[in-house]
């Protein structure tokens, strides 16, 4: 019963805010000499301060759940109590009412600031373009440093590239969908999802993640529950994860839920010789026709992205993450770019040589934007799910010689796009869920590109 009363706090707390501000507004409107609103103003302060007391009581009961940051909670709690006292003073002491009202308005703003911080995250009320720095675990950091290698065999070379699914895919999803309730300021159910150690620890009800076992990983199974179920996550009314985002979490768990780096090797058909350092790969003087490794590295590897460039995109709410050593190659994720600005796509030209992974999911991306992206020749992975692109975009993307993975889930592409995609030389993975392609079109594509993994989901094809 007490818990239920505590949950009424978000409803009740808006009453004193509105009524007390109404009293302050009427005082300003009334002016210096006209007293015709005095009774209404007094009634507003009476009702407002009374409801403020109720808000304090329900707020205290809600705080007993232990789900909120203690420091912020204490500030919010005491400012709320003082606000109620000043509200009563405005009602009882008419002589000093003007001064007290000024203090009251300031306290209401402060109480609202700390309250919104508890429920919506840090600096919600006084937000800026700057994003909170991701939490970095120093003591128990198990991330392995992987040195990129160039492997030589005559004129051929291959490279080993580092990737981290948790940092690149999972962590941004948790930050945008889960941290407001399971972060440093609020821990619903005693659960935090803002870094590796807390995810592994779980919450009051035990573990939420079991590597390799979906049925025991509550952080995944709760996403599949009906929206009306009280255990469904994110809760009803919050921004829900798309089918693609849930599939990403599923794949991560099935593959072991690793928080560490994974090494991917760019393969070729020639026999190669693996070495442990670039220094060992420098050829002897008598080996004519073999270019020194140092020279090859210069021609293959672009310059690392500078610190000020990271800051530039951070201020635009675009997440730039290194995918290789020393930020030589990077991923750009527009998941936090709200409201989205199409000009931000054009700004990517600054890092077009270093950009290998680009995520533009659930954004109003159009064909004209894709025309710009077609100039980023090093892109290997491109996410365009739930965008407004058409078959025209696919003709532009032919200009990306290294494109290996393309996500077109929820777009308006048709079989015409499949004809174009069959000309992509390096394409390895293609997502076509909920598009306008037909079964016949997919079958024709697979005959031409049998080695491409095509994900179509469990849905009925549209018939022409």
C-alpha positions in Angstrom: 0.0 0.0 0.0 2.8 2.4 0.9 4.6 1.6 -2.3 1.4 2.4 -4.3 1.1 5.8 -2.5 4.7 6.5 -3.3 4.1 5.9 -6.9 1.5 8.7 -6.9 4.3 11.2 -6.4 4.9 12.0 -10.1 1.1 12.7 -10.4 0.8 14.8 -7.2 4.0 16.8 -7.6 2.7 18.7 -10.6 -0.2 20.1 -8.5 1.9 22.4 -6.3 4.1 23.5 -9.2 1.1 24.6 -11.2 -1.0 26.1 -8.4 1.9 28.0 -6.7 3.1 29.4 -10.1 -0.5 30.5 -10.7 -0.5 32.5 -7.5 2.8 34.1 -8.5 1.5 35.0 -11.9 -1.7 36.5 -10.5 0.4 38.7 -8.2 2.3 40.1 -11.2 -0.9 40.5 -13.2 -2.6 42.3 -10.4 0.0 45.0 -10.1 0.8 47.3 -7.2 -2.5 48.9 -6.3 -5.3 46.7 -7.4 -6.3 44.2 -4.7 -9.2 42.4 -6.4 -7.3 39.2 -6.8 -6.0 39.0 -3.2 -8.5 36.3 -2.2 -7.8 34.1 -5.3 -4.0 34.6 -4.7 -4.4 33.5 -1.1 -6.4 30.5 -2.1 -3.8 29.5 -4.7 -1.0 29.6 -2.1 -3.2 27.6 0.4 -4.0 24.9 -2.1 -0.5 24.9 -3.6 1.3 24.6 -0.2 -1.1 21.9 0.9 -0.5 19.8 -2.2 3.3 20.5 -1.7 3.0 18.7 1.6 1.3 15.7 0.0 4.1 15.7 -2.7 6.7 15.6 0.1 5.0 12.7 1.8 4.6 10.6 -1.4 8.1 11.5 -2.5 9.5 10.2 0.8 7.6 7.0 0.4 8.9 6.6 -3.2 12.5 7.2 -2.1 12.3 4.2 0.2 12.7 1.9 -2.8 16.4 2.7 -2.8 16.4 3.1 -6.6 17.7 6.6 -6.7 21.1 8.3 -6.3 21.3 9.3 -2.6 23.1 12.7 -3.1 20.7 14.0 -5.7 17.7 12.5 -3.8 18.7 14.4 -0.6 18.9 17.7 -2.5 15.6 17.2 -4.2 13.9 16.1 -0.9 15.1 19.0 1.2 14.4 21.6 -1.5 10.9 20.2 -1.8 10.3 20.5 2.0 11.6 24.1 2.0 9.4 24.9 -1.0 6.3 23.7 1.0 7.3 25.8 4.0 7.8 28.9 1.8 4.5 28.2 0.1 2.7 28.2 3.5 4.6 31.4 4.4 3.2 33.1 1.2 -0.3 32.2 2.4 0.1 33.3 6.0 2.5 36.3 5.8 0.9 38.7 3.3 3.3 41.6 4.3 6.4 39.9 2.9 4.5 37.9 0.2 6.4 39.6 -2.8 9.8 38.7 -1.5 8.7 35.2 -0.5 7.2 34.6 -4.0 10.6 35.3 -5.6 12.2 32.7 -3.3 9.4 30.3 -4.0 9.8 30.4 -7.8 13.6 29.9 -7.5 13.0 26.8 -5.2 10.4 25.4 -7.6 13.0 25.6 -10.5 15.7 23.9 -8.3 13.3 21.2 -7.1 12.2 20.6 -10.7 15.9 20.4 -11.8 16.9 17.7 -9.3 13.6 15.8 -9.7 14.0 15.6 -13.5 17.7 14.6 -13.0 16.5 11.6 -10.9 13.9 10.5 -13.5 15.4 11.5 -16.8 19.1 11.7 -16.3 21.7 14.3 -15.5 21.1 17.9 -16.6 17.7 17.1 -18.1 16.3 20.6 -17.3 19.5 22.6 -18.0 20.6 20.4 -20.9 23.4 21.3 -23.3 24.8 19.7 -26.4 27.5 18.0 -24.5 27.1 14.4 -23.8 28.0 12.5 -20.6 31.4 10.8 -21.0 31.0 7.0 -21.1 31.9 5.2 -17.9 35.4 3.7 -18.1 36.3 0.9 -15.8 40.0 1.2 -14.9 40.5 -1.3 -12.1 38.9 -4.4 -13.6 39.3 -3.4 -17.3 39.8 -6.7 -19.2 39.9 -5.2 -22.7 42.9 -6.5 -24.5 45.1 -4.2 -26.6 45.4 -5.6 -30.1 48.2 -4.3 -32.3 47.1 -4.1 -36.0 49.3 -6.2 -38.3 50.1 -6.0 -42.0 50.7 -9.4 -43.5 52.8 -9.6 -46.6 53.1 -12.1 -49.4 54.8 -10.6 -52.4 52.6 -7.8 -53.7 49.7 -8.9 -51.6 48.8 -7.8 -48.0 46.1 -8.3 -45.5 45.3 -6.5 -42.3 43.9 -7.5 -38.9 41.2 -5.1 -37.7 39.9 -4.8 -34.1 36.1 -4.6 -33.4 34.2 -4.6 -30.2 30.5 -5.5 -30.4 29.7 -4.3 -26.9 31.2 -0.8 -27.3 30.0 -0.4 -30.9 26.5 -1.9 -30.8 25.3 -2.8 -27.3 26.6 0.1 -25.2 25.0 2.9 -27.4 21.6 1.0 -27.2 21.8 0.7 -23.4 22.7 4.4 -23.1 19.7 5.6 -25.1 17.1 3.1 -24.0 18.0 1.8 -20.5 20.3 4.2 -18.5 17.6 6.6 -17.5 16.2 3.9 -15.2 19.3 1.7 -14.7 22.2 4.2 -14.5 24.3 5.9 -11.8 21.4 8.2 -10.7 18.6 5.7 -10.7 18.8 1.9 -10.2 15.3 0.5 -10.8 15.3 -3.0 -9.2 18.8 -2.4 -8.0 20.1 -2.8 -11.5 22.7 -0.7 -13.3 23.5 -1.2 -17.0 26.1 1.6 -17.5 29.2 -0.6 -17.4 30.4 -4.1 -17.6 30.8 -5.0 -13.9 27.3 -3.8 -13.1 25.7 -5.7 -16.0 27.5 -8.9 -14.9 26.4 -8.3 -11.2 22.7 -8.0 -12.0 20.0 -6.5 -9.8 18.0 -7.4 -6.7 16.4 -10.3 -8.5 19.7 -11.9 -9.6 21.5 -12.1 -12.9 20.1 -10.4 -16.0 22.7 -11.7 -18.4 23.9 -15.3 -18.9 26.4 -15.5 -21.8 25.2 -17.9 -24.5 21.8 -18.5 -22.8 18.9 -16.4 -24.0 16.3 -18.0 -21.8 18.2 -17.0 -18.6 19.2 -13.5 -19.9 16.4 -11.4 -18.4 17.7 -8.2 -20.1 16.7 -9.9 -23.4 13.6 -12.0 -22.5 11.9 -9.0 -20.8 12.1 -7.1 -24.2 9.9 -9.9 -25.7 7.1 -9.7 -23.2 3.8 -8.1 -24.2 3.9 -4.3 -23.9 1.2 -4.4 -21.2 3.2 -6.8 -19.0 4.7 -4.9 -16.0 8.0 -6.7 -16.6 8.3 -5.6 -20.2 11.4 -3.5 -20.9 11.6 -0.7 -21.7 8.3 0.1 -19.8 5.2 1.1 -21.7 5.4 4.8 -22.5 9.2 4.7 -23.0 10.9 4.6 -26.4 10.8 0.9 -27.4 13.6 -1.0 -29.1 13.1 -1.9 -32.8 13.2 -5.5 -34.0 16.7 -4.9 -35.4 18.0 -3.5 -32.1 16.6 -6.5 -30.2 18.2 -8.8 -32.8 21.5 -7.2 -32.2 21.3 -7.9 -28.4 20.1 -11.4 -29.1 23.1 -12.1 -31.4 25.5 -10.6 -28.8 24.2 -12.9 -26.1 24.1 -16.0 -28.3 27.8 -15.4 -29.3 28.9 -15.2 -25.7 28.1 -11.6 -24.6 31.7 -10.6 -24.8 32.8 -7.2 -23.6 36.3 -7.6 -25.1 37.8 -6.9 -28.5 37.4 -9.3 -31.4 40.0 -9.6 -34.1 38.8 -9.8 -37.7 41.2 -10.6 -40.6 40.7 -9.3 -44.1 41.4 -12.4 -46.1 42.6 -13.0 -49.6 43.1 -16.1 -51.8 46.9 -16.2 -51.5 49.0 -18.0 -49.0 50.1 -15.5 -46.3 52.7 -15.4 -43.6 51.6 -14.1 -40.2 54.1 -12.1 -38.2 53.9 -10.5 -34.7 55.1 -7.1 -35.5 55.6 -4.7 -38.3 59.3 -4.5 -37.6 59.7 -8.2 -38.6 58.1 -7.7 -41.9 60.7 -5.3 -43.4 62.1 -7.3 -46.3 65.8 -7.9 -46.9 67.7 -5.7 -49.4 68.0 -8.5 -51.9 64.2 -9.0 -52.1 63.6 -6.8 -55.1 60.1 -5.8 -56.0 58.8 -5.9 -52.4 57.9 -2.5 -51.0 59.0 -1.8 -47.4 56.3 -2.4 -44.8 56.6 1.2 -43.6 55.8 2.5 -47.1 52.9 0.2 -47.5 51.4 1.3 -44.2 51.4 4.9 -45.3 49.6 4.1 -48.5 47.0 1.9 -46.8 46.3 3.6 -43.5 44.9 7.1 -43.4 45.8 9.6 -40.7 44.2 9.1 -37.2 41.2 11.2 -36.4 42.3 14.2 -34.3 40.9 14.9 -30.8 39.2 18.1 -31.9 37.3 16.3 -34.6 35.9 13.9 -32.0 34.8 17.0 -30.0 33.3 18.6 -33.0 31.0 15.6 -33.6 30.3 15.1 -29.9 28.9 18.6 -29.8 26.6 17.6 -32.7 25.4 14.6 -30.8 27.1 12.2 -33.3 28.9 9.3 -31.7 32.3 8.7 -33.3 34.0 5.6 -32.0 37.5 4.2 -33.0 37.3 0.8 -34.7 41.1 0.5 -35.1 44.2 1.4 -33.2 44.9 5.1 -32.7 41.6 6.1 -34.3 42.8 5.3 -37.7 39.4 4.0 -38.6 36.2 5.0 -36.9 32.5 4.3 -36.7 29.8 7.1 -36.9 26.5 6.5 -35.0 23.7 9.0 -35.3 21.5 7.3 -32.6 21.8 10.4 -30.4 21.4 13.0 -33.1 18.0 14.3 -32.0 16.6 16.3 -33.6 18.3 15.0 -36.7 20.0 17.5 -39.0 20.8 16.4 -42.6 23.7 18.8 -42.7 25.5 16.5 -40.2 25.8 14.0 -43.0 27.7 16.5 -45.0 30.1 17.1 -42.1 31.2 13.5 -42.3 33.4 14.5 -45.2 35.9 15.5 -42.5 36.5 11.8 -41.7 35.6 10.2 -45.0 39.0 8.5 -45.3 38.7 7.0 -41.8 35.0 6.2 -41.8 34.4 2.4 -42.1 31.1 1.9 -40.2 28.1 4.3 -40.5 24.8 3.9 -38.6 21.9 6.0 -39.7 19.1 3.9 -38.2 15.5 5.3 -37.7 16.3 8.7 -39.3 14.7 10.7 -42.1 17.5 9.8 -44.5 16.7 10.4 -48.1 18.3 9.5 -51.5 20.0 12.9 -51.7 21.9 12.1 -48.4 23.0 8.7 -49.8 24.6 10.6 -52.8 26.9 12.2 -50.3 27.7 9.0 -48.5 28.7 7.3 -51.8 31.9 9.4 -51.7 33.1 7.6 -48.5 35.1 4.9 -50.2 36.3 3.0 -47.0 32.8 2.2 -45.6 32.4 -1.6 -45.0 29.2 -1.6 -42.9 26.2 0.7 -43.5 23.0 0.7 -41.5 20.0 2.3 -43.2 17.1 0.5 -41.5 13.8 2.4 -41.1 14.9 5.3 -43.4 13.1 6.9 -46.3 15.5 5.7 -49.0 14.3 4.2 -52.3 15.9 2.2 -55.2 17.7 5.3 -56.3 20.0 5.1 -53.2 21.2 1.6 -54.2 22.6 3.0 -57.5 24.6 5.5 -55.5 26.0 2.9 -53.1 27.6 1.0 -56.0 30.4 3.5 -55.6 31.4 2.0 -52.3 34.0 -0.6 -53.3 34.5 -2.1 -49.8 30.9 -2.4 -48.7 30.4 -5.8 -47.0 27.3 -5.4 -44.8 24.2 -3.4 -45.7 21.1 -3.1 -43.5 18.0 -2.1 -45.5 15.4 -3.3 -42.9 12.1 -1.3 -43.1 12.9 0.7 -46.3 11.0 1.0 -49.6 13.5 -0.8 -51.8 12.2 -3.2 -54.4 13.5 -6.0 -56.6 15.1 -3.3 -58.7 17.5 -2.8 -55.9 18.4 -6.5 -55.8 19.5 -6.3 -59.4 21.8 -3.4 -58.5 23.0 -5.2 -55.3 24.0 -8.3 -57.4 26.8 -6.1 -58.9 28.3 -5.3 -55.5 31.6 -7.3 -55.4 32.4 -7.5 -51.7 28.8 -7.7 -50.3 28.6 -10.4 -47.7 25.6 -9.7 -45.5 22.3 -8.1 -46.5 19.3 -7.3 -44.3 15.9 -7.1 -46.2 13.3 -7.5 -43.5 10.0 -5.6 -44.1 11.0 -4.2 -47.5 9.1 -4.3 -50.8 11.2 -7.1 -52.3 9.5 -10.3 -53.4 10.4 -13.9 -52.9 11.1 -14.3 -56.6 13.5 -11.3 -56.5 15.4 -12.7 -53.5 15.7 -16.1 -55.2 17.1 -14.5 -58.4 19.6 -12.5 -56.3 20.8 -15.6 -54.5 21.4 -17.4 -57.8 23.8 -14.6 -58.8 25.3 -14.1 -55.2 25.0 -17.5 -53.5 27.7 -16.6 -50.9 25.8 -13.5 -49.6 24.0 -14.0 -46.3 20.5 -12.6 -46.8 18.4 -11.9 -43.7 14.7 -11.6 -44.6 13.0 -12.4 -41.2 9.7 -14.2 -40.7 7.4 -12.2 -42.9 5.3 -12.7 -46.0 6.7 -11.3 -49.2 4.7 -8.7 -51.1 3.5 -10.1 -54.4 3.8 -8.1 -57.6 
